[in-house]
């Protein structure tokens, strides 16, 4: 009753995702898990080989078995049999992970390719992904994560979007002291990670945009920590611009579209 009277601070209304919206997140989350597993397998293969003086073994290639047979240690000996068997099993697991990743990527690309052209002002579902992919610097993977994790929701304003991403400032007040402690990090961690990654890509592929110009003006020729701080603000500005782009069709200022 207090909420409908106009007192939103009394309680928060939880928006539960539908079964279809929750199920749509499984694809890119599984891909994230498989990418971590892929890195682990490569490390478990190259680590023991490096102790034997072998640094030119490429486990992701299809001829890994021939490479393993021809491998010679740094002092000219063949690989010990148990070590070679262990590395061979890791290579088989890595090949299976790579096959699964290809299947997921093919399923993702097929879903994007079979949707209608992004000509409506209020795209829904995979149509939002097609809208995002039209912008230079945004590929199918980033667009899929943004759509499944962020833009499937409805936000009242830009503050609600920034809060969901965890990119809003966290104030600290004590006596006469009044400052910010950094971002809250209270929102969706996957969405926050991909938004910051996209911010770096945006600076590279959209250098003529207004957001990239703002970043250059704020940082000047500085490097290091200052750039890492300002890129968080760029991520928040960019996500708000993309939200408006999907809601109203307004292309971010100075952004270039793909051919």
C-alpha positions in Angstrom: 0.0 0.0 0.0 2.8 2.4 0.8 4.5 1.6 -2.5 1.3 2.5 -4.5 0.9 5.6 -2.4 4.2 6.8 -3.9 6.7 5.7 -1.2 9.1 3.6 -3.1 11.7 3.5 -0.3 9.4 1.5 2.0 9.8 -1.6 -0.2 11.1 -2.8 -3.5 9.1 -4.7 -6.1 10.9 -7.7 -7.3 10.6 -8.5 -11.0 10.9 -12.3 -11.5 12.1 -13.3 -14.9 9.8 -15.6 -16.9 10.8 -19.2 -17.6 11.7 -18.3 -21.2 13.8 -15.3 -20.2 15.7 -17.4 -17.6 16.2 -20.3 -20.1 17.6 -17.9 -22.7 20.5 -17.1 -20.4 21.8 -20.7 -20.3 23.5 -20.5 -23.7 26.0 -17.7 -23.0 26.5 -18.8 -19.4 27.5 -22.2 -20.6 29.8 -20.7 -23.1 31.5 -18.7 -20.3 31.9 -21.9 -18.3 33.4 -23.7 -21.3 35.8 -20.9 -22.0 37.2 -21.2 -18.4 37.4 -24.9 -18.7 39.3 -24.5 -22.0 41.9 -22.3 -20.4 42.3 -24.8 -17.6 43.0 -27.7 -20.0 45.5 -25.6 -22.0 47.3 -24.8 -18.7 47.3 -28.4 -17.6 48.8 -29.4 -21.0 51.5 -26.7 -21.4 52.6 -26.6 -17.8 54.0 -30.1 -17.6 55.4 -29.8 -21.1 57.2 -26.7 -20.1 59.0 -28.5 -17.3 60.3 -30.9 -19.9 61.6 -28.1 -22.1 58.8 -28.4 -24.7 57.3 -25.0 -25.6 56.2 -25.5 -29.2 53.2 -27.8 -28.6 49.8 -26.5 -29.8 47.0 -28.5 -28.1 44.1 -26.9 -30.0 45.3 -28.1 -33.4 43.8 -31.2 -34.8 47.2 -32.9 -35.2 47.9 -32.8 -31.5 48.5 -36.6 -31.5 51.2 -36.4 -34.1 52.8 -33.5 -32.2 52.7 -35.5 -29.0 54.5 -38.5 -30.6 57.2 -36.3 -32.1 57.8 -34.3 -28.9 61.3 -34.4 -27.6 62.4 -33.1 -24.2 65.0 -30.4 -23.8 67.8 -33.0 -23.3 66.8 -35.0 -26.3 64.7 -37.8 -24.6 61.1 -38.8 -25.7 58.3 -38.0 -23.3 57.8 -40.4 -20.3 54.9 -42.7 -21.1 52.7 -41.8 -18.2 53.2 -38.1 -18.8 52.4 -38.5 -22.5 49.2 -40.5 -21.7 48.1 -37.8 -19.2 48.6 -35.0 -21.8 46.8 -37.1 -24.4 43.7 -37.4 -22.2 43.8 -33.6 -21.5 44.0 -33.0 -25.3 40.9 -35.2 -25.8 39.0 -33.2 -23.2 40.2 -30.0 -24.8 39.0 -31.2 -28.2 35.6 -32.0 -26.7 35.3 -28.5 -25.2 36.3 -26.9 -28.5 33.5 -28.9 -30.2 31.0 -27.8 -27.7 32.1 -24.1 -28.1 31.6 -24.4 -31.9 28.1 -25.8 -31.4 27.2 -23.0 -29.1 28.6 -20.3 -31.4 26.7 -21.8 -34.3 23.5 -21.9 -32.4 24.0 -18.3 -31.3 24.8 -17.1 -34.8 21.8 -19.0 -36.3 19.4 -17.4 -33.8 20.7 -13.9 -34.8 20.6 -14.6 -38.6 17.1 -16.0 -38.6 15.5 -13.0 -36.9 13.7 -10.2 -38.9 15.4 -7.1 -40.0 15.7 -4.5 -37.2 13.2 -2.0 -38.7 10.8 -1.5 -35.7 11.2 1.1 -33.0 10.6 -1.4 -30.2 12.6 -4.6 -31.0 11.8 -7.7 -29.0 13.8 -10.8 -28.2 16.4 -11.6 -30.8 15.5 -8.4 -32.7 17.3 -6.4 -29.9 20.4 -8.4 -30.7 20.2 -7.5 -34.4 19.8 -3.8 -33.4 23.0 -4.0 -31.3 25.0 -5.9 -33.9 24.3 -3.0 -36.4 26.6 -0.8 -34.3 30.3 -1.0 -35.1 32.3 -2.7 -32.4 29.5 -4.9 -31.1 29.6 -8.6 -32.1 27.0 -11.4 -31.7 28.5 -12.6 -28.4 28.5 -9.2 -26.6 25.1 -8.4 -28.1 23.6 -11.7 -26.9 24.9 -11.2 -23.3 23.6 -7.7 -23.2 20.2 -8.7 -24.4 19.9 -11.8 -22.2 21.3 -10.2 -19.0 20.2 -6.5 -19.3 17.9 -5.3 -22.0 15.2 -8.0 -21.5 14.2 -5.9 -18.5 12.3 -2.7 -18.4 14.0 0.3 -16.7 12.2 3.4 -15.6 15.1 5.7 -16.1 18.9 5.8 -16.5 19.5 5.6 -12.7 17.6 2.3 -12.5 19.8 1.0 -15.4 23.0 2.1 -13.7 21.9 0.6 -10.4 21.1 -2.7 -12.0 24.6 -2.8 -13.5 26.3 -1.8 -10.2 27.9 1.2 -11.8 26.4 3.8 -9.5 28.6 5.7 -7.0 28.7 4.5 -3.4 28.7 7.7 -1.2 30.4 8.0 2.2 29.5 10.7 4.7 31.0 11.2 8.1 30.9 14.6 9.7 32.2 17.1 7.2 33.5 14.4 4.9 31.4 13.7 1.9 32.9 11.6 -0.9 32.4 8.6 -3.1 33.9 5.2 -2.4 33.7 4.0 -6.0 31.0 2.0 -7.7 28.5 0.0 -5.7 29.1 -3.4 -7.6 25.6 -4.4 -6.3 24.1 -5.3 -9.6 24.5 -8.0 -12.2 28.2 -9.0 -12.3 28.1 -10.6 -15.7 26.4 -7.5 -17.2 28.9 -5.2 -15.4 31.9 -7.2 -16.8 30.7 -7.2 -20.4 29.7 -3.5 -20.2 33.3 -2.5 -19.2 34.7 -4.8 -21.9 32.4 -3.2 -24.4 33.6 0.3 -23.3 37.2 -0.5 -24.3 36.0 -1.9 -27.6 33.9 1.2 -28.2 37.0 3.4 -27.8 38.7 1.3 -30.4 36.0 0.9 -33.0 34.0 4.2 -32.4 36.7 6.8 -32.0 34.6 9.5 -33.6 31.7 9.1 -31.2 30.8 11.6 -28.5 31.5 9.1 -25.7 35.0 8.4 -27.0 35.6 12.1 -27.3 34.5 12.6 -23.7 37.0 9.9 -22.6 39.9 11.5 -24.4 39.0 14.9 -23.0 38.8 13.6 -19.4 42.0 11.5 -19.6 44.2 13.6 -21.9 47.5 11.8 -22.4 47.3 10.1 -19.0 47.6 6.3 -18.7 47.2 3.7 -16.0 44.9 4.1 -13.1 43.2 7.2 -14.4 42.1 5.5 -17.6 40.8 2.5 -15.6 38.7 4.8 -13.4 37.2 6.8 -16.3 36.4 3.7 -18.3 33.8 2.8 -15.7 32.1 6.1 -16.4 32.3 5.4 -20.1 30.7 2.0 -19.6 27.8 3.6 -17.7 27.3 6.3 -20.4 27.5 3.7 -23.1 24.9 1.4 -21.6 22.5 4.3 -21.1 23.0 5.3 -24.8 22.4 1.7 -25.9 19.3 1.5 -23.8 17.9 4.6 -25.4 18.9 3.2 -28.8 16.9 0.1 -28.3 13.9 1.9 -26.7 13.6 4.8 -29.1 15.9 4.0 -32.1 18.2 7.0 -31.3 21.7 6.1 -32.5 24.4 7.2 -30.0 25.9 10.5 -30.9 28.6 10.1 -33.5 28.4 6.3 -33.6 28.9 4.6 -36.9 26.8 1.7 -38.2 28.1 -1.3 -40.0 27.7 -1.5 -43.8 
